[in-house]
Amino acid sequence: MEVILVLQDIIRKTKISEEIEQRINYDISYFSPTKKLFDYQKNAIKDIFKTLILYYNVCRQEKNNLFEYYKAHGLKEKYITVKNPNPYLDFGFSINQFNQISIDQLINRA
């Protein structure tokens, strides 16, 4: 299973308070009178809200704690493989000789 799907699965299984869950599940389909979000966009927003709640409330704003939380809940991989790295784009990540970026480096940049 790809790392991104593992992280998504961990976040979606993370339990948060019912009050916050209701706020996250608020209908965010429309963010302007003429624009509507697609389902994948709505799900991504809900996932990032849960990630932020996890980071601020559970992990006490420590990125290392967030990485440890992911590892404790099923993250086994240490790297994400970049399928087609573009040498002209520099996102500030160190890519190793196997075209991989370490997950802790990604979390540290968040």
N, C-alpha and C positions, 0 to 999 in steps of 0.2 A: 504494500500500500504506500502511496506517495506521502511524503512528510506533510504536505499542506492538508491532505485529507485527514491525517492523524490529528493534527492540531485542531482542525475544524471539528472533528468528532469529540475531542476532549472538551472543547468549549461548549459544544451543544449539550454534552452530558453534565456539565457543571451546574450544580444546584445553587440558585440564588433566592433571595427572599421573594415571597409571593407579590409583594407590593412593587418591587423593582421589575419582576417578571411581567406584571401587567403593563407597566410603562413601556417596556421593550416591545411588547406585543401590540402596542397601540398601532392603529392603521397608519403606516407611513407611506402609503402608495403614492400620494400626491404631495409634492413639495412646492408646487406652483399651480396656478389655475390651468395651465396648458401642458404641464409635464407630468408624466406618470412613471414611477419606477418599475422596472422589471422584477420578477420574483427573485432572481439571483442577486439583484442589487439590494432588495429589502432584506434578504437573508444575510448578506454581507454586513449591512448596517447593524442588524441584531447581533451578529457574532462579535463585531467590534465593540458594541456596547457591553456585552458580557465580558469580553476580554478586559476592557477598561475597569469594570467593576471588580473583576478578579485582581487586577493589578493594584488598584487603589485600596480595596477593602481587605483582601486576603493576603496578598503578597507585600503589603505595606510599602508600596512604591519602590520596591527593590527588584530590578530586572533579573538579578541572579535568582531571587525567590520564584519569579515567574518561570524561569527555565527549569528550576528544580520541581515546580508544580507540574509542568508538562512531563518531565521525566517520571515523576511518581505516578502519573496517570496514563502512562502507556507510550510515551515518546521514546523510541529506542535509537532512532537514527541521530547522527551527529551532524550530518551535512545534507544540503539540498543540492542536487545536480543541476547545473545550468545547461540546458540542452543545446542552445546555439549562442554561446557567448559572443557578443559583439565587441571587438577590441577598441572600437571608437567610442563606446559608451562607458563612462566611468561613474559608477554609482557609489564609489567609495568603499566597496567591499573587496576584500582579498579573495581572489579565486585561485584555488590550488591547481596543481598540474593535472588533476582529474576533472577539472571544470566544476568544482564544488565550492559552495559557500557554507561556512559553519553556521549552525542554527543559533548558537549563542551570540554570534556576531550580528545576526538579523535582529534578535531580541534586544541587543544592546543599542541598536540604531533606532528602535521603535520609540 
